[in-house]
């Protein structure tokens, strides 16, 4: 019996790992955010547009939920999701804050000039510090912040396909 013990342990571990990988609704490529249920980190970033003042965490204490979208001009998936961000802003009246992640000022402006600007406010996170504080693992990433400034949802990757209807809109509704 003792000589089969290592085999039994390996089989049990394989079973546990397989079970964890096949849990319904779990994306093994997605890292869960530790900020869900916590307030927006304290920060001050320069506005991207010339007429914009600095953006701070105080902006998120509002009467409505806000979407925070980390994007970059060099990010191909950011281009893919941009149409859905425009739809959220124009058709659904969602307040979206855009944070240009590790981007050059001129490139981020050109990106918005080319594709349109769905953002109510924009900021430039040149060194990526705010992205680190939010736990961003790569752009694009989108967060829902409720009216009290609490992060309630994180969408990893581009908002494409049915991600708008099945993930973002329900998360916004729940944050109301």
C-alpha positions in Angstrom: 0.0 0.0 0.0 2.8 2.4 0.8 4.3 2.1 -2.6 1.0 3.3 -4.2 0.8 6.3 -1.9 2.7 8.7 -4.2 0.5 7.6 -7.1 -2.6 8.2 -5.1 -1.4 11.7 -4.0 -0.6 12.6 -7.7 -4.0 11.4 -8.9 -5.8 13.4 -6.1 -3.9 16.6 -7.0 -4.6 16.1 -10.7 -8.3 15.7 -9.9 -8.2 18.9 -7.8 -6.5 20.9 -10.5 -8.9 19.7 -13.2 -11.9 20.6 -11.0 -10.5 24.1 -10.4 -9.9 24.6 -14.1 -13.5 23.6 -15.1 -15.5 25.6 -12.6 -18.3 27.3 -14.4 -17.9 31.0 -15.0 -14.2 30.9 -14.1 -11.7 32.2 -16.7 -8.4 30.6 -16.0 -6.6 33.4 -17.9 -8.1 36.1 -15.7 -6.6 37.2 -12.4 -9.2 38.3 -9.9 -9.0 41.9 -8.7 -8.3 42.4 -5.0 -9.8 45.9 -5.2 -13.4 44.7 -5.7 -15.4 46.2 -2.8 -12.6 48.8 -2.0 -12.4 52.5 -2.7 -10.7 53.9 -5.7 -7.0 54.4 -4.8 -5.9 58.0 -4.0 -4.3 59.6 -7.0 -3.7 62.8 -9.0 -3.1 62.6 -12.7 -2.8 65.3 -15.3 -5.7 65.7 -17.7 -5.0 64.5 -21.2 -6.9 67.2 -23.0 -5.6 70.8 -22.8 -8.8 72.1 -21.1 -8.9 69.4 -18.5 -7.8 69.9 -14.9 -6.0 67.2 -13.0 -8.0 64.0 -12.4 -8.2 62.8 -8.8 -9.9 60.1 -6.9 -12.4 62.7 -5.6 -14.0 62.7 -9.1 -15.5 59.3 -8.3 -17.7 60.4 -5.4 -20.7 61.1 -7.6 -24.4 60.3 -7.8 -23.9 57.7 -10.5 -21.6 54.8 -11.3 -18.5 55.6 -13.5 -16.6 53.3 -15.9 -12.8 53.6 -15.8 -11.1 52.4 -18.9 -7.4 51.9 -19.2 -6.3 52.2 -22.8 -3.3 53.0 -25.0 -2.8 54.2 -28.5 -0.4 51.3 -29.2 -2.9 48.7 -28.0 -4.7 46.8 -30.8 -7.5 45.4 -28.5 -8.2 48.9 -27.3 -9.1 49.8 -30.9 -11.3 46.7 -31.1 -13.3 47.8 -28.0 -13.5 51.5 -28.8 -16.8 51.2 -30.8 -18.5 49.6 -27.7 -17.2 52.4 -25.5 -18.6 55.0 -27.9 -21.9 53.1 -27.8 -21.9 53.1 -24.0 -21.3 56.9 -23.9 -23.7 57.9 -26.7 -26.5 55.4 -26.5 -26.5 54.5 -22.8 -25.3 57.8 -21.3 -22.6 56.1 -19.3 -19.9 58.3 -17.7 -16.5 56.9 -18.7 -13.1 58.0 -17.5 -10.3 57.2 -19.9 -6.8 56.6 -18.6 -4.1 56.6 -21.2 -1.7 53.9 -19.9 2.1 54.4 -20.5 1.4 56.4 -23.6 2.8 59.5 -25.2 0.5 62.5 -24.8 0.4 63.2 -28.6 -0.2 59.6 -29.5 -3.2 59.3 -27.0 -4.7 62.5 -28.5 -4.3 61.2 -32.0 -6.0 57.9 -31.0 -9.0 59.8 -29.7 -9.1 62.2 -32.7 -9.1 59.2 -35.0 -11.6 57.0 -33.3 -13.7 59.5 -31.3 -13.7 60.4 -27.7 -16.2 58.4 -25.5 -14.7 59.7 -22.3 -16.2 62.3 -20.0 -12.7 62.8 -18.5 -9.3 61.6 -19.6 -6.0 61.4 -17.8 -2.4 60.4 -18.7 -0.9 57.7 -16.6 2.6 58.1 -18.2 4.5 55.9 -15.7 1.7 53.4 -15.1 1.4 54.1 -11.3 -2.4 54.4 -11.3 -2.6 51.2 -13.3 -0.5 49.4 -10.7 -2.7 50.8 -7.9 -5.8 49.5 -9.7 -4.1 46.1 -10.3 -4.2 46.4 -14.1 -2.4 43.4 -15.7 -2.6 44.8 -19.2 -4.6 47.1 -21.4 -7.5 47.3 -22.0 -9.1 46.8 -18.6 -12.3 48.4 -17.5 -13.6 49.0 -13.9 -17.0 49.9 -12.6 -17.0 52.4 -9.7 -20.2 53.0 -7.8 -21.6 56.3 -6.6 -19.6 56.0 -3.4 -16.3 55.6 -5.1 -16.1 51.8 -4.5 -14.8 49.5 -7.3 -17.5 46.9 -7.9 -16.4 45.2 -11.1 -13.4 44.6 -13.3 -13.5 43.6 -16.9 -10.3 42.0 -18.0 -9.5 42.5 -21.7 -11.4 44.3 -24.5 -15.2 44.9 -24.2 -16.1 43.1 -27.5 -18.7 40.7 -28.7 -21.4 40.2 -26.1 -19.2 41.6 -23.3 -21.1 44.8 -23.4 -24.6 43.3 -22.9 -23.5 40.3 -20.7 -20.9 41.9 -18.5 -20.6 45.7 -18.5 -24.2 46.8 -18.6 -25.3 44.4 -15.8 -22.3 45.5 -13.7 -23.3 49.1 -14.2 -26.9 48.4 -13.3 -25.8 46.5 -10.2 -23.6 49.5 -9.2 -26.6 51.9 -9.3 
